[in-house]
């Protein structure tokens, strides 16, 4: 047990340093399993709501899948500017300045220019007439030919979260995801 805990802490430190954050990392599946990362549920429908997710806590998850008529790099630039995902370097600087240096659990920023991008982070925004809102978002962009991109946007809300039953909040998040690649 002590060896397993020490190994997990060492692995977390390596992730913070960026050693195993690359999508082509041969240890990615192993590190994801040890750190407890579970990918968002996938479906073939445009929007899917699931009542449970791996683990003991129940979540309401929504997934949006669309094909956008633009190349993957342009889609990435739009998502980054409109949703304000942080890069790995930005997250490291934030962690160094405001925490004990550990990454947020589940934070992801994988970039393979020209083919694939995946971001997962706590994202905040403020719409007119509403208070500041924050949601955990995950976006995956996959090249689908020279001028098309498969976009998958996911957000999950815990049943324990007051926002769980807020239809306006869920609609706001889904609208932001859809508009991020237009």
Phi and psi in degrees as a GROMACS rama.xvg file:
@    title "Ramachandran Plot"
@    xaxis  label "Phi"
@    yaxis  label "Psi"
@TYPE xy
-64.7746  -38.995  UNK-2
-65.6941  -42.7533  UNK-3
-60.9314  -43.6609  UNK-4
-63.8163  -44.2323  UNK-5
-63.0318  -40.127  UNK-6
-64.3829  -42.7362  UNK-7
-61.6113  -41.8018  UNK-8
-65.6436  -40.8467  UNK-9
-63.1192  -43.7805  UNK-10
-62.9789  -41.5243  UNK-11
-61.5405  -40.2219  UNK-12
-64.0606  -39.1015  UNK-13
-64.112  -38.9472  UNK-14
-64.1097  -42.0398  UNK-15
-58.662  -38.8501  UNK-16
-79.1207  -4.94853  UNK-17
85.8043  9.55713  UNK-18
-66.4616  -37.1633  UNK-19
-123.447  39.9206  UNK-20
-103.299  -0.0985993  UNK-21
-79.6002  141.43  UNK-22
-65.9853  -22.9795  UNK-23
-94.0369  8.36467  UNK-24
-63.4025  123.025  UNK-25
-65.8544  -18.0495  UNK-26
-96.1589  5.19725  UNK-27
-55.6505  -49.7958  UNK-28
-62.3279  -40.2285  UNK-29
-65.069  -47.4698  UNK-30
-66.7265  -38.7271  UNK-31
-60.1081  -42.526  UNK-32
-66.0073  -45.2592  UNK-33
-66.6079  -36.0886  UNK-34
-84.7185  -3.43308  UNK-35
83.4957  14.4269  UNK-36
-73.825  132.766  UNK-37
-126.124  125.6  UNK-38
-65.8614  155.731  UNK-39
-64.1739  150.948  UNK-40
-62.6641  145.981  UNK-41
-112.491  150.893  UNK-42
-152.798  167.296  UNK-43
-93.6006  -8.10162  UNK-44
-80.4305  162.847  UNK-45
-67.3139  -44.7078  UNK-46
-134.291  132.205  UNK-47
-133.412  138.762  UNK-48
-117.483  124.964  UNK-49
-111.021  145.214  UNK-50
-91.7143  -17.6187  UNK-51
-136.159  157.862  UNK-52
-136.721  165.283  UNK-53
-59.0263  146.886  UNK-54
107.187  -176.425  UNK-55
-92.5044  -16.258  UNK-56
-93.9569  136.359  UNK-57
-84.8885  144.214  UNK-58
-134.072  152.104  UNK-59
-103.12  113.168  UNK-60
-111.413  140.424  UNK-61
-123.268  137.786  UNK-62
-128.132  133.836  UNK-63
-117.352  126.602  UNK-64
-123.376  125.31  UNK-65
-144.254  156.55  UNK-66
-103.913  123.782  UNK-67
-105.164  142.509  UNK-68
-84.6379  58.2137  UNK-69
-151.386  160.645  UNK-70
-71.1887  160.142  UNK-71
-64.0075  -34.7787  UNK-72
-69.8957  -38.444  UNK-73
-67.1105  -41.5169  UNK-74
-60.7546  -41.1131  UNK-75
-61.8057  -46.0786  UNK-76
-60.6679  -40.4957  UNK-77
-65.1842  -46.7439  UNK-78
-62.3617  -43.7026  UNK-79
-62.1634  -42.0484  UNK-80
-77.349  -33.234  UNK-81
-87.6695  -32.2125  UNK-82
-101.066  -15.3475  UNK-83
61.6345  45.3164  UNK-84
-65.7131  147.544  UNK-85
-90.5538  149.082  UNK-86
-80.9668  169.62  UNK-87
-60.7794  -41.6792  UNK-88
-63.1087  -41.9278  UNK-89
-63.1345  -40.9319  UNK-90
-66.2042  -39.0619  UNK-91
-63.2253  -44.2435  UNK-92
-61.9531  -41.7665  UNK-93
-62.735  -44.8711  UNK-94
-63.1116  -40.2883  UNK-95
-64.6992  -37.4338  UNK-96
-84.7482  -30.753  UNK-97
-124.659  7.20267  UNK-98
-151.001  -170.91  UNK-99
-81.0556  7.83907  UNK-100
98.2854  1.72171  UNK-101
-91.454  149.949  UNK-102
-76.7286  156.03  UNK-103
-63.443  139.263  UNK-104
-63.5792  127.868  UNK-105
90.8221  -8.95999  UNK-106
-58.7064  132.986  UNK-107
-140.894  141.119  UNK-108
-151.949  93.8747  UNK-109
-108.726  129.759  UNK-110
-133.062  123.409  UNK-111
-126.073  85.8782  UNK-112
-48.2931  135.752  UNK-113
89.0063  -10.2158  UNK-114
-141.754  -40.3149  UNK-115
-155.678  138.617  UNK-116
-141.071  144.528  UNK-117
-146.508  126.316  UNK-118
-129.396  140.967  UNK-119
-144.503  125.807  UNK-120
-167.746  167.178  UNK-121
-81.5335  119.614  UNK-122
-119.268  136.307  UNK-123
-120.346  155.526  UNK-124
-160.95  166.934  UNK-125
-137.48  124.111  UNK-126
-99.5138  152.484  UNK-127
-55.8861  133.438  UNK-128
80.6793  2.54836  UNK-129
-128.515  158.97  UNK-130
-76.433  167.455  UNK-131
-60.3847  135.81  UNK-132
-119.753  150.36  UNK-133
-137.189  139.843  UNK-134
-147.52  150.577  UNK-135
-85.2476  117.474  UNK-136
-118.564  149.006  UNK-137
-132.719  129.764  UNK-138
-127.529  135.07  UNK-139
-125.688  130.578  UNK-140
-121.623  124.351  UNK-141
-126.683  130.834  UNK-142
-60.9389  135.091  UNK-143
-131.616  69.0488  UNK-144
90.551  -179.337  UNK-145
-69.9439  -23.4018  UNK-146
-136.549  29.3053  UNK-147
-140.055  148.528  UNK-148
-136.013  133.569  UNK-149
-83.892  119.733  UNK-150
-108.521  128.489  UNK-151
-126.909  119.855  UNK-152
-118.614  131.171  UNK-153
-130.39  140.328  UNK-154
-140.966  142.979  UNK-155
-127.089  143.245  UNK-156
-127.593  129.366  UNK-157
-67.9887  145.865  UNK-158
-62.4349  -21.8949  UNK-159
-81.2039  -12.3493  UNK-160
-80.5784  134.192  UNK-161
-59.2606  -24.4818  UNK-162
-75.8537  -10.0254  UNK-163
-55.0621  -44.1795  UNK-164
-92.4754  1.48016  UNK-165
-82.1052  101.176  UNK-166
-62.5491  -38.024  UNK-167
-64.2382  -38.4765  UNK-168
-64.6785  -48.2734  UNK-169
-60.8556  -41.8478  UNK-170
-64.1116  -38.6005  UNK-171
-62.9134  -44.0453  UNK-172
-64.2796  -46.838  UNK-173
-63.9089  -38.6511  UNK-174
-64.113  -43.6387  UNK-175
-61.3143  -41.6006  UNK-176
-61.8929  -48.0184  UNK-177
-62.8206  -42.439  UNK-178
-74.671  -16.3797  UNK-179
-66.0624  -21.7955  UNK-180
-112.796  6.19191  UNK-181
